[in-house]
Structures are given as C-alpha cells and as structure tokens.
Amino acid sequence: MQRSIQLPTRAFLLPLLALGLVLAGCDSSGSSNTADPEPPSNAPDVYPAPTSEASYAEEIAINLQSAGLGIRLESDPSPGILQSIYTGPAADQSIRRISGLSQTFKQTTYGDIQSGVDLSAALSTDLLLRSDQLEAPDTDAPGTLRTADQLISYYLEQATETSSNGVDFSQLSEKGVAGALSFYEGAEILNDFADDGSVASDPAEAWNEAFGHFGAPRDFTAFLDYTDPEGLVGGSSFQDRNGDNVVDLVSEAVYIWAGYTAERAAVAEGTGTPNDFARRAFEAFRQGRVDIDNGTDPSDHAAAALDAWDATVAVNVIHYINGMQSALDAVEGEITTEKLADSAGFQDSWGETKAFAWTLQFNETGPLSDAQLKTIHDRIGNDPPYSEGMSASEYTAELTTVKETLRDAYGFAPSNVEAW
C-alpha cells in the first residue's frame, strides 16, 4: 500500500506540536509559535498528545492547500497561483480560506504552517471509476481513465470555476484532494490497523497521521452542538476556546472531514433517529491511540473510526443529491440551463456529488462493490444533464436509486436519508 510522503521537519514546528495539533480537511492553516494551554493529556475525552515533532505537519499543509484551490478557482483563478498552491505555495502567500472571515487568526500565511507540500505527488494513483466517460471540456483525455492528479492538473490549467458543460472544477479540485489524499491515506492506515492491529512504521505516528487527515481538534467533543445545523458551537469551525480573542488554527479549528461528521450527525439528531458520526469517529480515534500507548490491539477502534468516516462520505453523496432534487422540483420537462438558471446551487451540488462518489472508491473495505460504484456514477452522469433530452423527473428517479443503494449498503434510516 502507498504510504504518505514524508516532509522535512521545520524548527518552527517544534513548540507547536508539543500542543497536539488540530488539522486536516477543509482549508485553513494551523500553526503558532505562541503556545496555548493544551488539553490535559489524561482527560477522558481528549485525544492524547502527539509523540513526535512530525505529527500532523503534513496534514495541515495538505488541507490548507486543497481549500485554497477551490477558493481561488471560484474567485481568483490565476493558473500560476493555482499551480503553486498545488505543488507547494510560497511561505509568504496568504491563506485564502481565512482572509474573508471576521475572526482574528494567529496564522495568516502558508509559511506559518508549512510550505512546499506537493499535493500532486501525494494523491492516490488509482484510476477514477468512469472517468473515461468525461467529455472534452472536462478532461484532457476523453475516453481514457484518469487519476485524480491528472484531472485536477487539467482543471487548474483551465483556471475557471466551471466548464462549458457545467462541471464544477472548483468543487472537484478541492474535494478531489480531500478524497484522493486525506480520506485515501486515512483509510489505508486504518485498514492496516484493522487488518492485524499493527503497521510496519511507528504505530502512534501512523495513527496520528490518520487522525490528522480526519481533521478534528484534540478536544473535539467540546466543539460539538447538535442544536446548531452545522453541528458545532455557534455554527463555527473556528472557536476561540481559550478566550484570548484570536483563533489558533492549530488547536481551535475543525477541518473538512470532522466538520462533515458533525453536520451530518446534527441532522440525524433532529430526525429522532440519531447517527452520531462525529463522536463515534472521534472516540474510536481517541481510544485507538490509548490502545497503542498501552500496548494493546487497536484494530476494533480502527475499524470503528473508518466505519463512521466512510459512512459520512456516503451521506455527503446523499446530501448533495437532495440538493439537486430540490432544484429539480421546480423544473418541468427537459432539464436545461435556462430552467435551472435561478437554482445556482445545482451545479455546485452536482460537483460535490460527483467528487464524493469518487471518494467512496478509496476505502478498499467499504460495503460497495466496484460494479455498484460504477452504476452510481452512471446514474449521476459525467456532467450536469443540461439539454441532453432527460426530463427532471427521469433524472430525479436516477438520483433516488443512488440514494437507495447507499441507504441499503450503509443501513441508514430512511428518515435520515430524506433529511440529509
């Protein structure tokens, strides 16, 4: 199995990593040279402090850069800047994910975390299922299966948010990295542990890497609030936990995958049929690290963490299908761009659906076969079905079948499927 690339340790990271870092996911940054009080390592609901100065550094940079790709494709699509973010941004380049937010952050440039991570070299080399069906505006090689790196590189060269077919390059780039790198590597590590309870490398270090890709702070449960639609206190991924009026992107932030587990759990809580992805995943990660520290077998906790994480990916497919179907409710007859002009979220939802459907293939122990995954892609299509002779009701029926397949494979409650 492919292991993640190793980055050189920087001297400025040492005081940070003693804190235990947050990381992984959506798109923020995360390192500070000012040490905040860390959660007590012996607290029952806190992930143990990292055991190595290298823990999490790569994952922070990965998630900062992946979010930067999506944001710049949406608002400032410069090919040169996009390529530099993809292959390693300059240390003084600002982090776009946080520049428009109202909070004050301790870290504002990529160099505050770590610069120079080559995402293209770290992505899975697996061929994306049904990527050979993409048309000329959406791929550099129609009729040929492509890897995530090949497609993302092409999207960045085009330097546009969407293609002429309505394929959302910004969503597929950002979520492509989240799937083909963060989820892929996290799943590989957890599957290794689940298989026989061990890995060839330092077990604690490998486990920390998977936790980093997941993207939760060490005291994740303190961030959760299922009365909020986002599943987070105040609906915010960035929380000033220590009251110093600034947000440390290392210890006071929730990133992409952990954030999704909270949001999807909050919806399930509201239906009366709870499915607590966030706490299940976090507790399994926390207890698995305790197992490793105590010299016991973490395989059950590895499987439990991956189960909750993988199920969240499937819920994301369902969620964005629900968004498309909501837009289609107002469409009569054939689907056209004109009829969906007032439903700006349709293309975004299609792009997210496609990206997360591809992500499902990166867990080799998931409940779906390749044949089922290919059929899911066939029903979603290779681009939004504008002017292809398909009616709104026909496409809605195709998408409903995808939801039913995922519901049955993952055992989701029907009420949750409709609410997500």
LUMMI-534183 format. One line per 10 residues: number of its first residue (from 1); their letters; for each residue z, x, y of C-alpha. Coordinates in nm, 2 decimals, m for minus. Layout:
N
NUM = A = Z:X:Y | ...
END
This chain:
420
1 = MQRSIQLPTR = 0.00:0.00:0.00 | m0.07:0.11:0.35 | 0.23:0.22:0.55 | 0.25:0.21:0.92 | 0.17:0.51:1.14 | 0.45:0.74:1.25 | 0.48:0.82:1.62 | 0.64:1.12:1.77 | 1.00:1.06:1.88 | 1.04:1.10:2.25
11 = AFLLPLLALG = 1.36:1.24:2.40 | 1.40:0.94:2.64 | 1.43:0.70:2.34 | 1.74:0.85:2.20 | 2.00:0.69:2.43 | 1.82:0.36:2.38 | 1.80:0.35:2.01 | 2.17:0.40:1.99 | 2.19:0.05:2.12 | 1.98:m0.11:1.85
21 = LVLAGCDSSG = 1.66:m0.24:1.98 | 1.51:m0.58:2.01 | 1.14:m0.58:1.95 | 0.83:m0.68:1.81 | 0.60:m0.96:1.90 | 0.46:m1.13:2.18 | 0.43:m0.90:2.47 | 0.70:m0.74:2.66 | 0.84:m0.40:2.68 | 1.17:m0.27:2.59
31 = SSNTADPEPP = 1.35:0.05:2.66 | 1.60:0.15:2.92 | 1.78:0.47:3.00 | 2.09:0.27:3.11 | 2.30:0.18:2.80 | 2.43:m0.17:2.80 | 2.73:m0.26:2.57 | 2.58:m0.31:2.23 | 2.69:m0.60:2.00 | 2.97:m0.48:1.77
41 = SNAPDVYPAP = 2.82:m0.35:1.45 | 3.09:m0.52:1.24 | 3.03:m0.87:1.39 | 2.93:m1.11:1.11 | 2.62:m1.24:1.29 | 2.48:m0.92:1.43 | 2.21:m0.70:1.28 | 2.36:m0.36:1.21 | 2.28:m0.08:1.45 | 1.98:0.14:1.36
51 = TSEASYAEEI = 2.03:0.45:1.16 | 1.75:0.66:1.31 | 1.63:0.75:1.65 | 1.28:0.64:1.54 | 1.38:0.29:1.46 | 1.17:0.02:1.64 | 0.99:0.25:1.89 | 0.65:0.19:1.74 | 0.71:m0.19:1.71 | 0.80:m0.22:2.08
61 = AINLQSAGLG = 0.48:m0.05:2.19 | 0.27:m0.25:1.95 | 0.39:m0.58:2.08 | 0.36:m0.48:2.44 | 0.01:m0.37:2.40 | m0.10:m0.68:2.19 | 0.02:m0.92:2.46 | m0.14:m0.71:2.73 | m0.48:m0.75:2.56 | m0.45:m1.13:2.56
71 = IRLESDPSPG = m0.33:m1.15:2.92 | m0.59:m0.91:3.06 | m0.87:m1.09:2.88 | m0.76:m1.41:3.04 | m0.70:m1.28:3.39 | m0.83:m0.93:3.45 | m1.10:m0.84:3.19 | m1.19:m0.48:3.25 | m1.34:m0.31:2.95 | m1.19:0.03:3.03
81 = ILQSIYTGPA = m0.84:m0.10:3.08 | m0.86:m0.32:2.77 | m0.97:m0.02:2.56 | m0.70:0.20:2.70 | m0.43:m0.07:2.61 | m0.58:m0.10:2.26 | m0.58:0.27:2.19 | m0.28:0.38:2.39 | m0.21:0.29:2.76 | m0.12:0.55:3.02
91 = ADQSIRRISG = 0.26:0.58:3.07 | 0.24:0.46:3.43 | 0.03:0.15:3.35 | 0.22:m0.17:3.43 | 0.32:m0.42:3.16 | 0.13:m0.74:3.25 | 0.34:m0.97:3.03 | 0.64:m0.95:3.27 | 0.47:m0.90:3.61 | 0.44:m1.27:3.68
101 = LSQTFKQTTY = 0.79:m1.37:3.57 | 1.08:m1.44:3.81 | 1.34:m1.22:3.64 | 1.41:m0.86:3.73 | 1.34:m0.63:3.44 | 1.47:m0.28:3.37 | 1.13:m0.17:3.23 | 0.80:m0.23:3.40 | 0.56:0.03:3.27 | 0.44:0.12:2.92
111 = GDIQSGVDLS = 0.59:0.46:2.96 | 0.94:0.30:2.99 | 0.90:0.22:2.62 | 0.64:0.45:2.47 | 0.28:0.50:2.54 | 0.00:0.62:2.32 | 0.01:0.38:2.02 | m0.34:0.34:1.88 | m0.35:m0.02:1.76 | m0.69:0.02:1.61
121 = AALSTDLLLR = m0.57:0.29:1.37 | m0.27:0.08:1.26 | m0.44:m0.26:1.18 | m0.49:m0.37:0.83 | m0.83:m0.27:0.69 | m0.86:m0.59:0.48 | m1.18:m0.79:0.54 | m1.11:m1.12:0.72 | m1.19:m1.41:0.50 | m1.51:m1.60:0.60
131 = SDQLEAPDTD = m1.56:m1.36:0.90 | m1.92:m1.32:0.77 | m1.98:m1.68:0.89 | m1.92:m1.59:1.26 | m2.23:m1.62:1.48 | m2.39:m1.36:1.70 | m2.19:m1.43:2.02 | m1.86:m1.40:1.82 | m1.92:m1.09:1.61 | m2.11:m0.76:1.62
141 = APGTLRTADQ = m2.25:m0.81:1.27 | m2.34:m1.17:1.18 | m2.35:m1.23:0.80 | m2.11:m0.93:0.74 | m1.74:m0.95:0.66 | m1.54:m0.77:0.93 | m1.19:m0.63:0.97 | m0.95:m0.73:1.25 | m1.02:m0.40:1.42 | m1.39:m0.44:1.42
151 = LISYYLEQAT = m1.37:m0.79:1.56 | m1.11:m0.71:1.82 | m1.30:m0.40:1.93 | m1.61:m0.62:1.98 | m1.41:m0.88:2.18 | m1.27:m0.61:2.41 | m1.62:m0.47:2.47 | m1.74:m0.81:2.59 | m1.44:m0.83:2.83 | m1.44:m1.21:2.86
161 = ETSSNGVDFS = m1.19:m1.47:2.77 | m1.42:m1.69:2.56 | m1.77:m1.65:2.41 | m2.06:m1.88:2.48 | m1.97:m2.06:2.16 | m1.61:m2.13:2.29 | m1.44:m1.88:2.06 | m1.13:m1.76:2.24 | m1.14:m1.38:2.24 | m0.81:m1.35:2.42
171 = QLSEKGVAGA = m0.62:m1.55:2.16 | m0.80:m1.38:1.87 | m0.72:m1.04:2.01 | m0.35:m1.09:2.08 | m0.28:m1.29:1.78 | m0.51:m1.07:1.57 | m0.28:m0.77:1.63 | 0.03:m0.98:1.57 | m0.12:m1.09:1.23 | m0.31:m0.79:1.11
181 = LSFYEGAEIL = m0.05:m0.54:1.22 | 0.30:m0.68:1.28 | 0.30:m0.95:1.01 | 0.09:m0.75:0.77 | 0.32:m0.44:0.78 | 0.64:m0.65:0.79 | 0.52:m0.85:0.48 | 0.42:m0.53:0.30 | 0.76:m0.38:0.35 | 0.95:m0.69:0.25
191 = NDFADDGSVA = 0.73:m0.74:m0.06 | 0.80:m0.38:m0.16 | 1.17:m0.46:m0.14 | 1.14:m0.80:m0.31 | 0.95:m0.64:m0.60 | 1.21:m0.39:m0.71 | 1.48:m0.37:m0.44 | 1.36:m0.04:m0.30 | 1.10:0.16:m0.12 | 0.99:0.52:m0.15
201 = SDPAEAWNEA = 1.09:0.61:0.20 | 1.43:0.58:0.37 | 1.53:0.22:0.28 | 1.72:0.15:0.60 | 1.45:0.29:0.82 | 1.18:0.09:0.64 | 1.39:m0.23:0.66 | 1.45:m0.17:1.04 | 1.07:m0.14:1.08 | 1.02:m0.48:0.92
211 = FGHFGAPRDF = 1.29:m0.63:1.14 | 1.13:m0.47:1.44 | 0.80:m0.63:1.36 | 0.98:m0.97:1.33 | 1.09:m0.93:1.69 | 1.45:m1.06:1.71 | 1.74:m0.91:1.91 | 2.03:m0.79:1.70 | 2.24:m1.09:1.82 | 1.95:m1.34:1.77
221 = TAFLDYTDPE = 2.18:m1.64:1.70 | 2.33:m1.61:2.05 | 1.98:m1.68:2.19 | 1.91:m2.00:1.99 | 1.94:m2.35:2.12 | 1.76:m2.62:1.93 | 1.82:m2.88:2.20 | 1.56:m2.70:2.40 | 1.19:m2.74:2.29 | 1.15:m2.36:2.28
231 = GLVGGSSFQD = 1.45:m2.33:2.05 | 1.60:m2.08:2.29 | 1.88:m2.09:2.55 | 1.73:m2.21:2.88 | 1.39:m2.21:2.71 | 1.35:m1.84:2.78 | 1.26:m1.54:2.57 | 1.43:m1.32:2.83 | 1.80:m1.37:2.88 | 2.05:m1.17:3.09
241 = RNGDNVVDLV = 2.31:m1.16:2.82 | 2.55:m0.91:2.99 | 2.53:m1.06:3.34 | 2.41:m0.75:3.52 | 2.12:m0.95:3.69 | 1.85:m0.76:3.51 | 1.68:m0.82:3.18 | 1.67:m0.53:2.94 | 1.36:m0.57:2.73 | 1.52:m0.38:2.45
251 = SEAVYIWAGY = 1.83:m0.58:2.40 | 1.78:m0.91:2.59 | 1.45:m1.04:2.47 | 1.29:m1.23:2.19 | 0.94:m1.14:2.08 | 0.65:m1.33:1.92 | 0.73:m1.40:1.56 | 1.11:m1.45:1.62 | 1.02:m1.68:1.91 | 0.79:m1.89:1.69
261 = TAERAAVAEG = 1.06:m1.93:1.43 | 1.30:m2.07:1.70 | 1.04:m2.30:1.85 | 0.93:m2.45:1.51 | 1.29:m2.48:1.40 | 1.38:m2.67:1.71 | 1.11:m2.93:1.64 | 1.22:m2.98:1.28 | 1.58:m3.02:1.41 | 1.46:m3.31:1.63
271 = TGTPNDFARR = 1.30:m3.50:1.35 | 1.62:m3.52:1.15 | 1.47:m3.31:0.87 | 1.59:m2.96:0.97 | 1.40:m2.64:0.86 | 1.58:m2.36:1.03 | 1.32:m2.08:1.01 | 1.49:m1.87:1.27 | 1.84:m1.85:1.12 | 1.70:m1.82:0.76
281 = AFEAFRQGRV = 1.48:m1.53:0.85 | 1.74:m1.35:1.07 | 2.03:m1.40:0.83 | 1.81:m1.26:0.54 | 1.72:m0.96:0.76 | 2.08:m0.90:0.86 | 2.22:m0.94:0.51 | 1.95:m0.73:0.36 | 2.04:m0.44:0.59 | 2.40:m0.48:0.49
291 = DIDNGTDPSD = 2.29:m0.47:0.13 | 2.12:m0.14:0.19 | 2.42:0.01:0.38 | 2.64:m0.09:0.08 | 2.40:0.04:m0.18 | 2.32:m0.30:m0.33 | 1.99:m0.46:m0.41 | 1.83:m0.64:m0.11 | 1.54:m0.79:m0.30 | 1.66:m1.15:m0.27
301 = HAAAALDAWD = 1.71:m1.12:0.10 | 1.37:m0.95:0.14 | 1.21:m1.25:m0.03 | 1.40:m1.50:0.18 | 1.31:m1.33:0.51 | 0.94:m1.32:0.42 | 0.95:m1.68:0.30 | 1.08:m1.81:0.63 | 0.84:m1.58:0.83 | 0.53:m1.67:0.62
311 = ATVAVNVIHY = 0.62:m2.04:0.64 | 0.63:m2.01:1.02 | 0.27:m1.87:1.02 | 0.16:m2.18:0.83 | 0.35:m2.41:1.07 | 0.16:m2.24:1.36 | m0.17:m2.34:1.20 | m0.04:m2.69:1.17 | 0.09:m2.69:1.53 | m0.24:m2.59:1.68
321 = INGMQSALDA = m0.43:m2.83:1.46 | m0.21:m3.10:1.60 | m0.31:m2.99:1.95 | m0.68:m3.01:1.87 | m0.64:m3.35:1.71 | m0.45:m3.48:2.02 | m0.75:m3.37:2.23 | m1.00:m3.53:1.99 | m0.82:m3.87:2.01 | m0.99:m3.93:2.34
331 = VEGEITTEKL = m1.34:m3.84:2.21 | m1.58:m4.10:2.08 | m1.88:m4.00:1.87 | m2.01:m3.64:1.86 | m1.80:m3.35:1.98 | m1.94:m3.19:2.29 | m1.81:m2.96:2.56 | m1.86:m3.23:2.82 | m1.65:m3.48:2.63 | m1.37:m3.22:2.59
341 = ADSAGFQDSW = m1.40:m3.08:2.95 | m1.07:m3.24:3.05 | m0.89:m3.11:2.74 | m0.86:m2.74:2.85 | m0.63:m2.67:2.56 | m0.88:m2.75:2.29 | m1.04:m2.40:2.29 | m0.71:m2.23:2.31 | m0.58:m2.44:2.02 | m0.89:m2.36:1.81
351 = GETKAFAWTL = m0.85:m1.99:1.87 | m0.48:m1.99:1.78 | m0.55:m2.20:1.47 | m0.82:m1.95:1.35 | m0.60:m1.65:1.42 | m0.30:m1.78:1.23 | m0.52:m1.89:0.94 | m0.64:m1.53:0.91 | m0.28:m1.42:0.93 | m0.19:m1.61:0.62
361 = QFNETGPLSD = m0.41:m1.37:0.41 | m0.18:m1.08:0.49 | 0.10:m1.19:0.27 | m0.01:m1.10:m0.08 | 0.27:m1.31:m0.24 | 0.20:m1.62:m0.03 | 0.16:m1.96:m0.20 | m0.21:m2.00:m0.11 | m0.49:m1.85:m0.32 | m0.79:m1.68:m0.16
371 = AQLKTIHDRI = m1.00:m1.98:m0.26 | m0.77:m2.21:m0.07 | m0.76:m1.99:0.23 | m1.14:m1.98:0.23 | m1.16:m2.35:0.22 | m0.91:m2.37:0.51 | m1.15:m2.15:0.71 | m1.45:m2.36:0.61 | m1.28:m2.67:0.74 | m1.16:m2.51:1.07
381 = GNDPPYSEGM = m1.51:m2.37:1.12 | m1.65:m2.05:1.26 | m1.63:m2.18:1.62 | m1.53:m2.50:1.80 | m1.77:m2.77:1.68 | m1.95:m2.84:2.01 | m2.29:m3.01:1.97 | m2.31:m2.94:1.60 | m2.36:m3.31:1.51 | m2.00:m3.35:1.40
391 = SASEYTAELT = m1.80:m3.65:1.52 | m1.45:m3.63:1.64 | m1.33:m3.85:1.35 | m1.51:m3.62:1.10 | m1.35:m3.31:1.24 | m1.01:m3.47:1.26 | m1.04:m3.56:0.89 | m1.12:m3.19:0.81 | m0.82:m3.07:1.00 | m0.60:m3.33:0.84
401 = TVKETLRDAY = m0.70:m3.19:0.50 | m0.59:m2.84:0.61 | m0.25:m2.98:0.72 | m0.21:m3.15:0.39 | m0.29:m2.83:0.20 | m0.03:m2.64:0.39 | 0.22:m2.91:0.36 | 0.19:m2.92:m0.01 | 0.18:m2.54:m0.05 | 0.49:m2.48:0.16
411 = GFAPSNVEAW = 0.69:m2.80:0.08 | 0.70:m2.91:0.44 | 0.84:m3.26:0.52 | 0.56:m3.50:0.64 | 0.76:m3.59:0.94 | 0.78:m3.23:1.05 | 0.41:m3.18:0.99 | 0.33:m3.46:1.23 | 0.59:m3.34:1.49 | 0.49:m2.98:1.49
END
